[in-house]
Amino acid sequence: MQAKKSLGQNFLADPAILKKIVGVSEVKNNDLVLEIGPGHGTLTQEILTTGANVIAVEKDHRLIATLTEKFAEKIKTGQLKIIEADILNFAFEALEAKAYKLIGNVPYYISGEILRKFLTSKNQPQSMTLLLQKEVVERIVAKKESLLSLSVKVYGEPKKEFIVKAGSFRPAPKVDSAVLTIKNISRKKFIDAGHEQKFFEIIHQGFAHKRKQLKNNLIIEAGITVKCGVNLTQRAEALTLENWLCLSH
């Protein structure tokens, strides 16, 4: 079946890479996995071999019948549930109060929205294992912070696991991908909901003009900056996650 360019479809079929992805996800027997965009079900098949229960959310109507037929037995036993939906509009009622792990080969154009949707949701996943554009993954794990990296690191521990070359996909994208894992996801770095909200307000202010010094972006009392170890002549990218958490507190 021809991939839809409008959906950012690039199908991965290399068995060794699929096995590696499931390996770094640390999915085990009886885990609940939410899979984004199963496509032809190659990654789905590998996840199912672990004994995990899978909810696979697929937007492309053309693929639903194929997946239903291919996994008829797994669907019958209840190990697999296929839902036709846009993951960005997915209703979390299906996962109400349940612990789950998120896995997916994510279209590049929605990677930021996916990260935001699940990291900030009321029912956060225990972990995320995502195949993303290599450049995006490297920005997330970089030591020099950005809005993107801070927005991920404040909730969990991101790690670039390995690179997947463009030629491993059909059709091949123009750039390489990388597998990103985010483990130990929680809100434990925030004191309360107000702190969480203020954190995002202040990092957006700080990075509003990222080439300018902080004194041009933020209005903060001198005593607070001293307490948080921040110099207002610095640029936003020079501050650590701990600096931003302190300022927002």
C-alpha positions, 0 to 999 in steps of 0.5 A: 500500500502506498504511503500517504505523504499528507500523513507523513508516513514512512514505514519501517520494516527492518526486523533488527531495528524493530526488535531493538526499539522494543528492547530499549522500551523495556516493555514486558509481559502484561504491560499496557502499550499505547502504539501510535500509528501501527501502519502495517503492524511490523512494530505491533507484531514485535511488541506483542511478542513480549506478552504486552497488551496493545492499544494501537491507534491508526489514523489511516482508514485504509490500514484498518482492515489490513491490521484487523485481518493480520491480527485477528487472533490477537484481537480475539484474545483481547491482547490487541485493540485497534482504534481508528483515530487521530492520536492528537484527538485520542480520548484517554477514557480508554486508558483511564487511570491505567499505567501504560507505555507509549511507543511509536514511529511518529510523523515528523510534523507532529512530533512536538505536539505528541510530546506535549500532549502526553507529557502534560496529560493528566495520565502521563505514560510511564515511559515513551519510546519514539522514532523521531527526526534525528535533529529533534532528538539531538535538540532534546538531549543537548546540554545547551537547553532550548524550549524543547529540551526543557519541556521534556526534561522537566517531566522525565529523563530523555535519552538518544538510544540509536540512529536509524538511517533514512534508507531503513524506511519505505519510502525513505525520508530525506533525513535520518531518524533516531530512537528517543526514550523518556523514562521515569515520567512524572510531575515530581519536579513541580511543587504544585499545578501553579508551579508547573504553569509558571515554569512554562510561562517563564521559559517562554518569556526567557526564550522570546528573544533567545539571542538577547540577555535575560534582562531584556526578556525577564523582569525578576527581582535581583534577590531571586536571581542571586538565590537561583544562581542566575546572572541576568546578563546570561542568555536563556540557553545558558541556564539549567533546568534547575535554574528555571525551576528555581526562578519559576518557584 
